[in-house]
């Protein structure tokens, strides 16, 4: 009997506790009903849309979603997946790896590219195909072997060719017409995920981030907050019309993944470079014959310059275009053909659109005086015509040899020389030479012709004496005994 009473008391207490809990839940729900409603309304129909509709305007978010869809549908068929097959993986392996099939394998890196012509020309980044032994392009699940047409380290652009007809070439836009704040879409293959689309805005233009190699690095990047990740390199940056406005190239990150800062080569620059590589095999760079720097507040104060726009001339190439036109050190260049120069990025970008032999009008300040001059732009050899640089590639030497151009000769203070580039394992590396070294004398004979020098070194045995200059301009002389 006592047990029954205890059980009844327990049930009664539990029942009362349940009633109290139910009442508390009801009060809490009623108190927060409006908050849940607002949240639901914001996700289904944001309140700011009511203001747009009241003013008789169509909601901007809906317009933008349609634009993204159209731009994505137009651009994604023109973006390809690129595989770069390079040398053997150099990691250490044990004897057991060979028995169980996990020995040295060929390295494979991946990236993106953009079809720019129906007959198979594809633009990508130089670093995507760097040191490739073979290149494959994957388009709509079909794989094609690709031929390298040319590269330009100065802009990180490369051009490939696949032997396929009627490919969907992307529609070209203009990076010069692109405005800060404009919506853009990044299309590529991040993390091997093909045909990925992300959206953002143009955050800035003419950015210089000091990442490019080459003799004359041209940095005037489009900065965007459209998410760009590894594998996006070489992919398309398009506007909301689906037009190509840039080639995605780099991110600013401490982790290797996107953190809010992406950079693309402006398409007007990329297409000029690509067309040159296709037509001439080399970029036809127009040289004004000056080195310039940005105007910092410190320099402006020191030189009594009233504006931070423009660039300061720090060096004038002897017998170059600027020298012949009368420009001097410390002149401040403010305009080229009527286009204002805001900094070094805009200076280099504007010049990149010209060819050797073109005439440009340069406006500049000399102290407090406004001046102008007509420049006839030159090529890398100091002339005004199209050039095709001579070079000699050798697997035995493990390098590419090319004649030093006029700009480098002036910088290094030499009359001639053969520059070493594109080094891999080979004879020259074994001698202790590196990329950028310039040979001026070989056994007392002048080094002028790349092929002559290359074949001489390939077949030489005996006592070898090399003279030249390092990339920093330091002279060197070294003797070897070659067997």
C-alpha positions as CSV (number, residue, x, y, z in Angstrom):
1,X,0.0,0.0,0.0
2,X,2.8,2.4,0.9
3,X,4.5,1.6,-2.5
4,X,1.3,2.5,-4.3
5,X,1.1,5.9,-2.6
6,X,4.7,6.6,-3.4
7,X,4.0,5.8,-7.1
8,X,1.0,8.0,-7.2
9,X,2.9,10.9,-5.7
10,X,5.7,10.4,-8.2
11,X,3.2,10.4,-11.1
12,X,1.5,13.5,-9.8
13,X,4.8,15.4,-9.5
14,X,5.8,14.4,-13.0
15,X,2.4,15.5,-14.4
16,X,2.7,18.9,-12.7
17,X,6.2,19.3,-14.0
18,X,5.0,18.5,-17.5
19,X,2.2,21.1,-17.3
20,X,4.7,23.7,-16.1
21,X,7.1,22.9,-18.9
22,X,4.3,23.1,-21.5
23,X,3.2,26.5,-20.2
24,X,6.8,27.8,-20.2
25,X,7.3,26.6,-23.8
26,X,4.0,28.3,-24.9
27,X,5.1,31.6,-23.3
28,X,8.5,31.5,-24.9
29,X,7.1,30.7,-28.3
30,X,4.6,33.6,-28.2
31,X,7.4,35.9,-27.1
32,X,9.6,35.0,-30.1
33,X,7.0,34.5,-32.8
34,X,7.6,37.9,-34.4
35,X,11.4,37.3,-34.5
36,X,11.0,34.0,-36.3
37,X,8.6,35.6,-38.8
38,X,11.0,38.4,-39.6
39,X,13.8,35.9,-40.3
40,X,11.5,33.8,-42.5
41,X,10.4,36.9,-44.4
42,X,14.0,38.0,-45.0
43,X,15.0,34.6,-46.5
44,X,11.9,34.3,-48.7
45,X,11.3,38.0,-49.5
46,X,13.8,40.5,-48.1
47,X,12.2,43.6,-46.7
48,X,14.4,45.9,-48.8
49,X,12.5,44.6,-51.9
50,X,9.4,46.3,-50.7
51,X,11.1,49.7,-51.0
52,X,12.2,48.9,-54.6
53,X,8.7,47.8,-55.6
54,X,7.2,50.9,-54.0
55,X,9.4,53.0,-56.1
56,X,8.4,51.1,-59.2
57,X,11.7,49.4,-59.7
58,X,12.4,45.7,-60.3
59,X,14.4,44.2,-57.4
60,X,18.1,44.5,-58.1
61,X,18.8,41.1,-56.7
62,X,16.5,39.5,-59.2
63,X,18.0,41.4,-62.1
64,X,21.5,40.3,-61.0
65,X,20.5,36.6,-60.6
66,X,19.3,36.6,-64.2
67,X,22.5,38.3,-65.4
68,X,24.6,35.7,-63.5
69,X,22.7,32.8,-65.2
70,X,23.1,34.3,-68.7
71,X,26.8,35.1,-68.2
72,X,27.5,31.6,-66.8
73,X,25.7,29.9,-69.7
74,X,27.6,32.0,-72.2
75,X,31.0,31.6,-70.7
76,X,31.3,28.1,-69.2
77,X,31.4,26.2,-72.5
78,X,34.5,28.2,-73.5
79,X,36.6,27.3,-70.3
80,X,38.8,24.2,-70.4
81,X,40.6,22.1,-67.9
82,X,44.4,21.9,-68.5
83,X,46.7,19.1,-67.3
84,X,50.5,19.7,-67.2
85,X,52.6,16.5,-67.2
86,X,56.1,17.4,-66.1
87,X,59.2,15.5,-64.7
88,X,59.3,12.6,-62.3
89,X,58.2,13.2,-58.7
90,X,61.5,13.6,-56.7
91,X,60.2,12.2,-53.4
92,X,62.2,9.4,-51.9
93,X,60.9,5.9,-52.3
94,X,61.9,2.5,-50.8
95,X,62.4,-0.8,-52.6
96,X,59.0,-1.9,-51.4
97,X,57.3,0.9,-53.3
98,X,58.5,-0.6,-56.6
99,X,57.1,-4.0,-55.7
100,X,53.7,-2.6,-54.6
101,X,53.4,-0.2,-57.5
102,X,53.9,3.1,-55.7
103,X,57.3,4.1,-57.1
104,X,58.2,7.4,-58.8
105,X,55.4,8.9,-60.9
106,X,55.2,11.7,-63.3
107,X,54.1,15.0,-61.7
108,X,50.7,16.4,-62.8
109,X,49.5,19.9,-62.2
110,X,46.3,21.4,-63.3
111,X,44.7,24.7,-64.2
112,X,42.3,26.3,-66.5
113,X,42.2,27.9,-70.0
114,X,39.9,29.9,-72.2
115,X,39.0,29.1,-75.9
116,X,39.6,32.3,-77.9
117,X,39.1,31.0,-81.4
118,X,36.9,28.3,-83.1
119,X,40.0,26.6,-84.6
120,X,41.5,25.7,-81.2
121,X,43.6,28.5,-79.8
122,X,43.5,28.6,-76.0
123,X,44.8,31.3,-73.6
124,X,46.0,30.4,-70.2
125,X,48.7,31.4,-67.6
126,X,52.4,30.7,-68.2
127,X,52.7,29.2,-64.7
128,X,50.0,26.7,-65.5
129,X,52.1,25.1,-68.3
130,X,55.5,25.9,-66.9
131,X,58.1,23.1,-67.4
132,X,55.4,20.9,-69.1
133,X,56.6,17.8,-71.0
134,X,53.2,17.1,-72.4
135,X,49.9,19.1,-72.1
136,X,46.4,17.9,-72.3
137,X,43.2,19.9,-72.6
138,X,39.9,18.6,-71.3
139,X,36.8,20.1,-72.9
140,X,33.3,18.7,-72.2
141,X,34.7,15.4,-71.0
142,X,36.9,15.0,-74.1
143,X,40.7,15.0,-73.8
144,X,42.9,16.5,-76.5
145,X,46.7,16.8,-76.8
146,X,47.8,20.4,-76.8
147,X,50.7,22.2,-78.5
148,X,52.4,25.1,-76.9
149,X,52.4,28.1,-79.2
150,X,54.3,30.5,-77.0
151,X,54.7,32.0,-73.5
152,X,55.3,35.5,-72.0
153,X,56.6,35.6,-68.5
154,X,56.3,39.3,-68.4
155,X,52.5,39.0,-68.3
156,X,52.2,35.3,-67.2
157,X,50.3,34.5,-70.5
158,X,50.6,31.4,-72.6
159,X,48.8,30.2,-75.7
160,X,48.0,26.6,-76.6
161,X,46.6,25.0,-79.7
162,X,44.4,21.9,-80.0
163,X,43.6,20.4,-83.4
164,X,39.8,20.7,-83.1
165,X,37.3,22.7,-85.2
166,X,34.1,24.5,-84.3
167,X,35.0,25.0,-80.6
168,X,32.9,27.5,-78.7
169,X,35.1,30.6,-78.6
170,X,34.3,33.0,-75.8
171,X,33.0,36.5,-76.6
172,X,35.6,39.2,-75.9
173,X,34.9,42.2,-73.8
174,X,37.1,45.2,-73.0
175,X,39.1,45.5,-69.7
176,X,39.6,49.2,-70.5
177,X,35.9,49.8,-70.3
178,X,35.6,47.8,-67.0
179,X,34.6,49.9,-64.1
180,X,35.3,49.6,-60.4
181,X,32.3,48.2,-58.6
182,X,31.1,46.3,-61.7
183,X,29.9,42.7,-61.2
184,X,32.2,40.0,-62.6
185,X,32.2,36.2,-62.7
186,X,35.2,33.9,-62.3
187,X,34.9,30.6,-64.3
188,X,37.5,27.8,-63.9
189,X,38.4,24.5,-62.4
190,X,39.4,25.0,-58.7
191,X,40.5,21.9,-56.8
192,X,39.9,19.9,-60.1
193,X,36.1,20.8,-59.9
194,X,35.4,21.6,-63.5
195,X,33.2,24.4,-64.7
196,X,32.9,26.2,-61.4
197,X,31.4,29.7,-61.3
198,X,31.8,32.3,-58.6
199,X,30.8,36.0,-58.5
200,X,32.1,39.2,-57.1
201,X,32.9,42.8,-58.1
202,X,35.8,44.6,-59.5
203,X,37.6,45.9,-56.4
204,X,40.4,47.9,-58.1
205,X,42.3,48.2,-61.4
206,X,46.0,48.7,-62.3
207,X,47.2,46.7,-59.3
208,X,50.9,45.9,-58.9
209,X,51.7,43.0,-56.6
210,X,55.2,42.2,-57.7
211,X,54.8,38.5,-58.5
212,X,55.7,38.3,-62.2
213,X,59.1,37.1,-63.6
214,X,60.5,38.2,-66.9
215,X,62.8,41.0,-68.1
216,X,60.0,43.6,-68.2
217,X,57.2,42.4,-65.9
218,X,53.9,44.1,-66.8
219,X,51.6,44.3,-63.8
220,X,48.3,46.1,-64.1
221,X,46.0,43.6,-62.6
222,X,42.2,43.7,-62.2
223,X,41.5,43.0,-58.5
224,X,38.3,41.2,-57.7
225,X,36.6,39.6,-54.7
226,X,35.1,36.9,-56.8
227,X,36.4,33.7,-55.1
228,X,39.4,32.3,-56.9
229,X,41.2,29.1,-55.7
230,X,44.0,26.8,-56.9
231,X,43.0,25.5,-60.3
232,X,41.3,28.7,-61.3
233,X,44.6,30.0,-62.8
234,X,44.2,30.6,-66.5
235,X,40.4,30.7,-66.3
236,X,38.0,33.4,-67.4
237,X,36.9,36.6,-65.6
238,X,33.7,37.7,-67.4
239,X,31.3,40.6,-67.0
240,X,27.6,40.1,-66.6
241,X,27.2,39.9,-70.4
242,X,29.4,36.8,-70.4
243,X,32.2,38.7,-72.2
244,X,35.8,37.9,-71.3
245,X,37.5,40.8,-69.5
246,X,40.4,39.1,-67.7
247,X,42.5,35.9,-67.2
248,X,42.5,34.8,-63.6
249,X,46.0,34.6,-62.4
250,X,46.7,35.0,-58.7
251,X,45.4,35.3,-55.2
252,X,46.7,37.0,-52.0
253,X,46.6,34.4,-49.3
254,X,48.6,33.0,-46.4
255,X,46.9,29.6,-46.7
256,X,47.0,28.9,-50.5
257,X,43.2,29.3,-50.7
258,X,41.0,32.3,-51.4
259,X,40.9,34.9,-48.7
260,X,39.2,37.8,-50.5
261,X,41.8,39.0,-53.0
262,X,42.0,37.8,-56.5
263,X,43.9,39.2,-59.5
264,X,43.4,38.9,-63.2
265,X,45.4,40.0,-66.3
266,X,43.3,42.5,-68.2
267,X,42.0,40.9,-71.4
268,X,43.1,43.8,-73.6
269,X,46.7,43.1,-72.5
270,X,46.3,39.3,-72.7
271,X,44.8,39.3,-76.2
272,X,47.6,41.6,-77.5
273,X,50.2,39.2,-76.1
274,X,48.3,36.2,-77.5
275,X,47.9,37.6,-81.0
276,X,51.7,38.4,-81.0
277,X,52.6,34.9,-79.9
278,X,50.3,33.4,-82.6
279,X,51.5,35.7,-85.4
280,X,55.2,36.3,-84.6
281,X,56.1,33.7,-81.9
282,X,57.2,36.5,-79.6
283,X,55.6,39.6,-78.0
284,X,56.3,42.7,-79.9
285,X,57.0,45.0,-77.0
286,X,57.1,48.7,-77.6
287,X,59.9,50.4,-75.6
288,X,59.8,54.1,-74.7
289,X,63.4,54.0,-73.5
290,X,62.8,55.0,-69.9
291,X,62.6,53.5,-66.4
292,X,60.0,55.0,-64.1
293,X,58.8,54.8,-60.5
294,X,55.6,55.7,-58.7
295,X,55.3,59.1,-57.1
296,X,55.2,58.6,-53.3
297,X,54.3,61.3,-50.8
298,X,58.0,61.4,-49.8
299,X,59.2,61.9,-53.4
300,X,56.5,64.4,-54.1
301,X,57.6,66.5,-51.2
302,X,61.3,66.1,-52.0
303,X,60.8,67.1,-55.7
304,X,58.1,69.6,-55.0
305,X,55.5,67.8,-57.1
306,X,51.9,68.9,-56.5
307,X,50.2,65.6,-57.4
308,X,50.7,61.9,-56.8
309,X,49.5,61.1,-60.3
310,X,52.0,60.3,-63.0
311,X,55.4,58.6,-62.9
312,X,59.0,59.9,-62.4
313,X,61.7,59.1,-65.0
314,X,64.7,57.5,-63.2
315,X,66.7,56.4,-66.2
316,X,66.8,57.3,-69.9
317,X,68.1,54.7,-72.3
318,X,71.0,56.0,-74.4
319,X,69.8,56.5,-78.0
320,X,66.4,55.3,-77.0
321,X,63.0,56.8,-78.0
322,X,62.8,59.1,-75.0
323,X,66.4,60.2,-75.3
324,X,65.9,61.2,-78.9
325,X,62.7,63.1,-77.9
326,X,64.5,65.0,-75.2
327,X,63.2,63.5,-72.0
328,X,65.4,63.6,-69.0
329,X,65.9,62.1,-65.6
330,X,63.3,63.4,-63.0
331,X,60.8,64.4,-65.6
332,X,57.3,63.5,-64.5
333,X,55.2,61.8,-67.2
334,X,51.5,62.8,-66.8
335,X,49.8,61.7,-70.0
336,X,50.3,59.5,-73.1
337,X,48.2,60.3,-76.1
338,X,45.8,62.3,-73.9
339,X,45.3,59.5,-71.4
340,X,46.1,60.4,-67.8
341,X,48.8,58.4,-66.0
342,X,47.8,57.5,-62.5
343,X,50.8,55.4,-61.6
344,X,53.3,52.8,-62.9
345,X,50.5,50.3,-63.6
346,X,48.6,52.6,-65.9
347,X,51.9,53.7,-67.6
348,X,52.8,50.1,-68.4
349,X,49.3,49.1,-69.4
350,X,48.9,52.0,-71.9
351,X,52.3,51.3,-73.5
352,X,51.4,47.6,-73.8
353,X,48.8,48.3,-76.5
354,X,51.3,49.9,-78.9
355,X,53.8,48.3,-81.3
356,X,57.4,49.3,-82.2
357,X,57.3,52.1,-84.8
358,X,54.1,53.7,-83.3
359,X,54.2,57.4,-82.5
360,X,52.9,58.6,-79.2
361,X,52.5,62.0,-77.6
362,X,54.0,62.3,-74.1
363,X,53.1,65.1,-71.8
364,X,55.4,65.7,-68.8
365,X,56.4,68.1,-66.2
366,X,60.0,69.3,-65.8
367,X,60.2,71.1,-62.5
368,X,57.2,73.6,-62.9
369,X,57.1,73.6,-66.7
370,X,54.6,71.7,-68.7
371,X,56.2,70.0,-71.8
372,X,55.3,67.5,-74.5
373,X,57.2,65.4,-77.0
374,X,56.6,63.0,-79.8
375,X,58.2,59.5,-79.3
376,X,58.7,56.8,-81.9
377,X,58.5,53.6,-79.9
378,X,61.3,51.1,-80.4
379,X,61.6,47.3,-80.2
380,X,64.0,45.5,-77.9
381,X,66.8,45.8,-80.3
382,X,66.5,49.6,-80.7
383,X,64.7,49.4,-84.1
384,X,61.1,50.1,-85.1
385,X,60.3,46.9,-87.0
386,X,58.9,43.5,-86.0
387,X,61.6,41.2,-84.4
388,X,61.9,37.5,-83.9
389,X,64.5,36.8,-81.4
390,X,67.0,34.0,-82.1
391,X,67.5,31.3,-79.5
392,X,69.0,27.8,-79.2
393,X,67.5,25.2,-76.9
394,X,69.5,22.2,-75.8
395,X,68.6,19.2,-73.6
396,X,72.3,18.4,-73.2
397,X,73.1,21.9,-71.9
398,X,69.8,21.9,-70.0
399,X,69.0,25.5,-71.0
400,X,67.8,27.9,-73.6
401,X,70.3,30.4,-75.0
402,X,69.3,33.7,-76.5
403,X,71.0,36.9,-77.6
404,X,70.8,39.8,-75.0
405,X,68.6,42.6,-76.2
406,X,69.5,46.3,-76.3
407,X,67.7,47.1,-73.0
408,X,69.7,44.5,-71.1
409,X,73.0,45.5,-72.8
410,X,72.4,49.0,-71.6
411,X,71.6,47.9,-68.1
412,X,74.5,45.5,-67.8
413,X,77.0,47.8,-69.6
414,X,78.0,45.2,-72.3
415,X,78.0,45.3,-76.1
416,X,76.8,41.7,-76.7
417,X,76.2,38.5,-74.9
418,X,74.2,35.2,-74.7
419,X,71.7,34.9,-71.8
420,X,71.0,31.6,-70.1
421,X,67.3,30.9,-69.4
422,X,64.8,28.0,-68.9
423,X,67.4,25.9,-67.0
424,X,66.8,22.2,-66.2
425,X,69.3,19.5,-65.3
426,X,72.2,19.6,-67.7
427,X,75.8,20.7,-68.5
428,X,75.4,24.4,-67.6
429,X,73.9,23.7,-64.2
430,X,76.7,21.3,-63.5
431,X,79.1,24.1,-64.2
432,X,77.4,26.2,-61.5
433,X,75.6,28.6,-63.8
434,X,72.0,29.8,-63.2
435,X,69.1,31.5,-65.0
436,X,69.9,35.0,-66.0
437,X,73.7,34.6,-66.4
438,X,75.1,36.2,-69.5
439,X,78.1,34.8,-71.4
440,X,80.2,37.4,-73.1
441,X,83.4,35.4,-73.9
442,X,84.1,31.7,-74.4
443,X,87.8,30.8,-74.5
444,X,88.5,34.4,-75.5
445,X,86.0,34.5,-78.4
446,X,83.0,36.8,-78.3
447,X,79.6,35.1,-77.5
448,X,77.1,36.6,-80.0
449,X,75.2,33.9,-81.8
450,X,73.0,31.5,-79.6
451,X,73.3,28.5,-82.0
452,X,77.0,28.9,-82.5
453,X,77.6,29.1,-78.7
454,X,75.2,26.2,-78.0
455,X,76.7,23.8,-80.4
456,X,80.3,24.7,-79.4
457,X,79.5,23.9,-75.8
458,X,77.7,20.7,-76.6
459,X,80.7,19.3,-78.4
460,X,83.5,20.8,-76.4
461,X,86.2,18.9,-74.4
462,X,89.3,20.3,-72.8
463,X,90.0,23.5,-70.9
464,X,87.0,25.8,-70.9
465,X,87.1,29.5,-69.8
466,X,83.8,31.4,-69.5
467,X,83.5,35.1,-69.0
468,X,80.3,37.1,-68.5
469,X,78.0,38.9,-66.0
470,X,75.6,37.7,-63.4
471,X,71.9,38.9,-63.4
472,X,72.9,41.6,-60.9
473,X,75.6,42.9,-63.2
474,X,78.6,41.4,-61.4
475,X,81.4,40.2,-63.8
476,X,82.6,36.7,-63.5
477,X,85.3,34.5,-65.0
478,X,85.6,30.8,-64.4
479,X,87.8,28.0,-65.9
480,X,86.8,24.3,-66.1
481,X,88.4,21.1,-67.3
482,X,85.9,19.2,-69.5
483,X,86.4,15.6,-70.4
